[in-house]
Amino acid sequence: METMKLSTLILTFSPELYELLREEELESEVIVTDLGKLNREDLSEIIEQTIQHHNRAPYQ
């Protein structure tokens, strides 16, 4: 298990998605259990959760 910035993960696996995310999302720290087993679906889920986290109302 390791922690890394979402931007690093995006640039490693899907650099074409980099421009679609906001700076605060790209700077988010994410936990990845096994980079070798990470697939497109896993990456999509990580991105989705990060976007939801940054768009949540402050008192929810």
C-alpha positions as CSV (number, residue, x, y, z in Angstrom):
1,M,0.0,0.0,0.0
2,E,1.3,3.5,-0.8
3,T,0.1,7.0,-0.9
4,M,0.6,9.2,-3.9
5,K,-0.8,12.3,-5.6
6,L,-3.6,11.7,-8.0
7,S,-1.6,13.7,-10.6
8,T,1.2,11.1,-10.4
9,L,-1.2,8.3,-10.8
10,I,-3.0,10.0,-13.8
11,L,0.3,10.8,-15.6
12,T,1.5,7.2,-15.1
13,F,-1.6,5.4,-16.4
14,S,-3.8,7.9,-18.3
15,P,-2.1,11.2,-19.1
16,E,-4.9,12.1,-21.5
17,L,-7.2,12.6,-18.4
18,Y,-4.8,15.1,-16.7
19,E,-6.4,18.2,-18.3
20,L,-9.9,17.2,-17.3
21,L,-9.3,17.5,-13.6
22,R,-9.0,20.6,-11.4
23,E,-5.8,21.4,-9.6
24,E,-7.2,20.6,-6.1
25,E,-8.2,17.1,-7.4
26,L,-4.8,16.5,-9.0
27,E,-3.1,17.5,-5.7
28,S,-5.2,15.0,-3.7
29,E,-3.4,12.2,-1.9
30,V,-4.8,8.8,-2.8
31,I,-4.0,5.3,-1.4
32,V,-3.1,2.6,-3.9
33,T,-2.8,-1.0,-2.7
34,D,-1.0,-2.6,-5.7
35,L,0.1,-0.5,-8.6
36,G,0.8,-3.6,-10.6
37,K,-2.8,-4.7,-10.5
38,L,-4.4,-1.3,-11.1
39,N,-6.6,-1.3,-14.2
40,R,-8.7,1.4,-16.0
41,E,-11.8,0.6,-13.9
42,D,-9.9,1.1,-10.7
43,L,-8.4,4.3,-11.9
44,S,-11.9,5.5,-12.9
45,E,-13.2,4.7,-9.4
46,I,-10.4,6.6,-7.7
47,I,-11.0,9.6,-10.0
48,E,-14.7,9.5,-9.3
49,Q,-14.3,9.3,-5.5
50,T,-11.8,12.2,-5.6
51,I,-14.1,14.4,-7.6
52,Q,-17.0,13.6,-5.2
53,H,-14.9,14.4,-2.2
54,H,-14.0,17.8,-3.6
55,N,-17.6,18.6,-4.6
56,R,-19.2,17.6,-1.3
57,A,-21.0,20.4,0.7
58,P,-18.8,21.3,3.7
59,Y,-21.4,20.2,6.3
60,Q,-22.5,16.9,4.8
